[in-house]
Amino acid sequence: LFRKLQARWQSYDAYCRVAMSLGMNWVVTALCYFWICVCMIMSDLSFDVSQLIRALCLVVVFQCVVLGLLRIDIRHKAGRSRWQRRLES
C-alpha cells in the first residue's frame, strides 16, 4: 500500500523541492537588493566608495549563499558528498 501511494506523490515531492529551491533563491536575491538599497540610502545617494565596496561585498556574499544552497539541493539527491566520503575513510 505504501509503495503504491509513494509512486503517486513522488511527482508532487519533486515539484515541491524545485519550488522551495527557487523560492529560497528569490528570497536571498531580494535580501541582496534590499541591502544594496540600504547602502545607497546610507550614503545619501551620493558616490561614496566605502558604501559601494560594502554593497559589492554583500552582493558577492549573498550570491555565494545562493550557489551554496543550489549545490546542497542538487547534491542531496546525487549521493554522498566529498566530505562524507572523507569522513568515512
N, C-alpha and C positions, 0 to 999 in steps of 0.2 A: 504494500500500500504506500509506504513512504517513497519508494523508488518511482512509482507511478506519479505521485504528487510532485516529487522533486523535478521530474522531467518537464512538468508543466510550468513551474515557476522559475526555471533557470534563465529564461529569456528576460523575465522581469528583474531578476537579480542582476543580470549583466547591464540592463538599461539603467538600473539604479546606481550601479558602480560608475558608469560613464557620466551620468548626471551629477553625481556627487563630486567627481573629479573636475568636471567643467565648472561646477558651481564654486568649488574652492579656488579654482584658478581665477575666476572673475572677482571673488571676494578679495583675494590678495592683490589683484590688479587695481581694484577700487581703492584699497588702502594705499597703494603706491601713488595713485593720482591725488588722493587726499593729502598725503604728506608733501607732495610737490606743491600743492596749493598753499599749505601751511608755511612752507619755506618761502614762497613768494610773498605771502602776507607779512611774514616776519621781517622781510627785507623791504617792506613798503613799496613793493612793485618796482623797485629800482635795481640797478645792476650791482649786486653785491657778490663778490667772488666766493666768499665763505658760504653763503647760503646756496649758491649754485653748486658748489662742491658737495655740500651736505645733501642736497636734493639728488645729485647724481649717485652718491654713495647709497642713499636709500633705495633708489631705483635698482641698483645692482644687487643689493641685499634682498629686496623683495622678489626680483626675478630669479635669484638663486633659490629662494624658498619655493617658488613655483616649479622650477626644474626638479628640486628635491622631492616635492610632492608627486609630480608626474612619475619620477623614477620609482618611488615607493609603490605607487598604484600599479605601474606596469610590472615591476619586478615581483610584486606579491604573488601574482599568478604564474610567473615564469619558473618558479622554483627557488632553490636556495640561493642566497646571495654570496658574494665573495667572502664577506665577513663571517657568515655562518659556516662556510666550508673551512675557513681558517680556524675558527673556534673548535670545530670538530676534530681537526688533526693535531 
